[in-house]
Amino acid sequence: MREKYLWLVIAALTALTLGQACYIYECGLSAKEIPEKTPVQSDMPQKGYSEKASDAQWAEFEKWRDRIHAEINRGKPLAERDFDAFFDERFFSRRPRPFDEMERIRRQMSDLFNAPEKSSFEEYWEKWFEQRLRMTQFRTELIRTGRELILEIYVPGLAATAADINITGERIRMSFSAKTSSGEKTAGGLIKKESSQNYVKILPVPAEAVAGTGRVEIYGDRVKIKFELK
């Protein structure tokens, strides 16, 4: 009888051991089927200038940022071409809101510098911004007529044959020449002086305009860019 009970105990222990082994095996399979979770790493805070910047755009920005930073720290003056190199056609064509992006970039770049260098960067930025994005030298007017929105720009001495106006997405790029003349009185009479200056201007498409509908007309000293009105 004692021997019978002993065999029953051995059988029970064997069954329990086999059950545990099967459970461990099944858990192992489940663990393999469900991949281990890894923390999601995002470099968006690092890319403060753009929440939607692609890796290629970010790499371009880093390269440009580091070069500008090095030149400022060396006390080297920045020229318009230093900004044009980054804010080029690709910049405006590959970003949904390029003008908002520019302001984010300016703030981020400015935060890189200490007080003296920051002041220098802001001064160079403002000079470039004045040359490229402001129309203070020319009179501009936005006119709504029926279903049209007209951006009219008055450029004294405009050389219409040399004007190149391109509209894509949210930006208008104007490349043109303007002549100025002046007179100087001398003992021999009046001497007239004439000079010509080249301009490149980058303007946002008006918010009320339908993108892709811009048409350019040039009449003498006036440039008219007509859009369909939203």
C-alpha positions in Angstrom: 0.0 0.0 0.0 2.8 2.4 0.9 4.4 1.6 -2.4 1.2 2.5 -4.2 0.9 5.9 -2.6 4.6 6.6 -3.4 3.9 6.0 -7.1 0.9 8.3 -7.0 3.0 11.1 -5.5 5.7 10.6 -8.2 3.0 10.7 -11.0 1.5 13.9 -9.5 4.9 15.6 -9.3 5.7 14.6 -12.9 2.4 16.0 -14.2 3.0 19.3 -12.3 6.6 19.6 -13.8 5.3 18.9 -17.3 2.6 21.5 -16.9 5.1 24.2 -15.7 7.4 23.4 -18.7 4.5 23.8 -21.2 3.5 27.1 -19.6 7.1 28.4 -19.8 7.4 27.3 -23.4 4.1 29.0 -24.4 5.1 32.2 -22.6 8.4 32.2 -24.5 6.6 31.9 -27.8 4.3 34.8 -26.9 7.2 37.0 -25.9 8.8 36.3 -29.3 5.6 37.2 -31.1 5.3 40.5 -29.3 8.4 42.7 -29.9 9.9 44.4 -27.0 8.8 48.0 -26.8 11.5 50.6 -27.2 11.1 54.2 -26.1 10.3 56.5 -29.0 13.0 59.0 -29.6 12.2 62.2 -31.4 14.6 64.9 -32.5 11.9 67.4 -33.1 12.7 69.5 -30.1 16.3 69.6 -31.4 14.9 70.7 -34.8 13.1 73.7 -33.1 13.0 75.6 -36.4 10.6 73.1 -38.0 8.3 70.5 -36.7 8.1 68.9 -40.1 11.7 69.2 -41.4 12.9 66.1 -43.2 16.2 64.6 -42.4 17.7 66.1 -45.5 16.4 69.6 -44.7 17.7 69.3 -41.1 21.2 68.2 -42.4 21.2 71.3 -44.7 20.2 73.5 -41.8 22.9 72.1 -39.5 25.6 72.7 -42.1 24.5 76.3 -42.8 24.0 77.0 -39.1 27.5 75.8 -38.1 29.1 77.8 -40.9 27.3 81.0 -39.9 28.1 80.4 -36.3 31.8 79.9 -37.0 32.1 83.0 -39.1 30.3 85.2 -36.5 32.6 83.9 -33.8 35.6 84.7 -35.9 34.3 88.2 -36.4 33.9 87.7 -40.1 31.2 89.9 -41.7 28.3 88.2 -43.3 27.2 89.1 -46.8 23.8 88.7 -48.6 25.1 85.5 -50.3 25.6 83.9 -46.9 21.9 84.0 -46.3 20.9 83.4 -50.0 22.8 80.2 -49.9 20.3 78.6 -47.5 17.1 80.6 -48.3 17.1 79.7 -51.9 14.6 78.2 -54.3 14.7 74.8 -52.6 13.9 76.4 -49.2 10.8 78.1 -50.5 9.6 75.1 -52.6 10.0 72.4 -50.0 8.4 74.0 -47.0 4.6 74.5 -46.6 5.0 77.8 -44.7 8.4 79.2 -45.6 8.0 82.7 -44.2 6.9 81.4 -40.8 9.9 79.0 -41.0 12.3 81.9 -41.6 11.2 83.6 -38.4 11.7 80.4 -36.4 15.2 79.9 -37.8 16.1 83.5 -37.0 15.1 83.0 -33.3 16.9 79.7 -33.1 20.1 81.1 -34.7 20.0 84.2 -32.4 19.8 82.0 -29.3 23.1 80.3 -30.3 25.2 83.4 -29.6 26.3 85.3 -26.6 25.4 89.0 -26.4 28.1 90.6 -28.7 27.8 87.9 -31.4 24.0 87.9 -31.1 23.9 91.6 -31.8 26.1 91.1 -34.9 24.0 88.3 -36.2 20.8 90.3 -35.8 22.4 93.2 -37.6 23.4 91.1 -40.6 20.0 89.4 -40.6 18.2 92.7 -40.6 20.3 94.0 -43.4 19.7 90.9 -45.6 16.0 91.0 -44.7 15.7 94.6 -45.7 17.3 93.9 -49.1 15.4 90.7 -49.9 11.9 90.9 -48.2 11.0 94.6 -47.7 9.7 96.9 -50.3 10.5 100.2 -48.5 12.1 101.6 -51.7 8.9 101.1 -53.7 5.3 101.9 -53.4 3.0 98.8 -53.2 -0.7 98.5 -53.1 -3.1 95.6 -52.7 -6.4 96.1 -54.6 -9.5 93.9 -54.5 -11.7 94.1 -57.6 -14.6 91.8 -58.0 -13.1 88.3 -58.0 -9.5 89.4 -58.4 -6.8 90.4 -56.0 -4.1 92.7 -57.5 -0.7 93.4 -56.0 0.6 96.5 -57.7 4.2 97.7 -57.3 5.5 101.0 -58.6 9.2 100.9 -59.5 10.5 104.2 -60.8 12.9 103.7 -63.7 11.9 100.0 -64.1 13.7 98.2 -66.9 10.8 96.0 -68.0 12.9 94.0 -70.4 15.2 92.9 -67.5 12.4 92.1 -65.1 12.0 88.4 -64.1 9.0 87.6 -61.9 8.4 84.1 -60.8 5.5 82.8 -58.6 5.5 79.4 -56.9 3.6 78.1 -53.9 3.6 80.8 -51.3 6.3 83.1 -52.6 6.9 85.7 -55.3 10.4 86.3 -56.5 11.2 89.5 -58.4 14.5 90.1 -60.1 14.7 93.5 -61.8 16.7 96.6 -62.6 15.8 100.2 -61.9 17.4 103.4 -63.2 17.8 106.6 -61.4 19.0 109.9 -62.7 20.2 113.1 -61.2 21.5 116.5 -62.3 24.4 118.6 -61.1 24.9 122.2 -62.0 28.3 123.3 -63.0 29.8 126.4 -64.6 29.4 124.8 -68.0 25.8 123.8 -67.5 23.8 120.9 -66.1 25.5 117.5 -66.0 23.1 114.6 -65.9 24.1 111.4 -64.1 22.3 108.1 -64.5 22.8 104.9 -62.6 21.2 101.5 -62.5 20.7 99.2 -59.6 19.7 95.5 -59.5 17.2 94.1 -57.0 16.1 90.7 -55.9 12.9 90.7 -53.8 11.1 87.8 -52.2 7.5 88.4 -51.2 4.8 86.2 -49.7 1.7 85.5 -51.9 -1.2 87.4 -50.3 -3.2 85.3 -47.8 -6.5 86.1 -49.7 -5.1 84.9 -53.1 -5.7 81.5 -54.6 -2.3 79.8 -54.9 -1.2 79.1 -58.5 -3.3 81.8 -60.1 -0.8 84.6 -60.3 -0.5 86.5 -63.6 2.1 89.2 -64.2 1.5 92.4 -66.2 4.1 95.2 -66.6 3.1 98.7 -67.7 5.9 101.2 -67.7 7.0 101.6 -64.1 4.2 99.5 -62.7 4.1 95.7 -62.0 0.7 94.2 -61.5 0.4 90.6 -60.2 -3.2 89.4 -60.4 -4.6 86.5 -58.4 -8.0 84.9 -58.1 -9.6 86.0 -54.8 -10.5 83.3 -52.3 
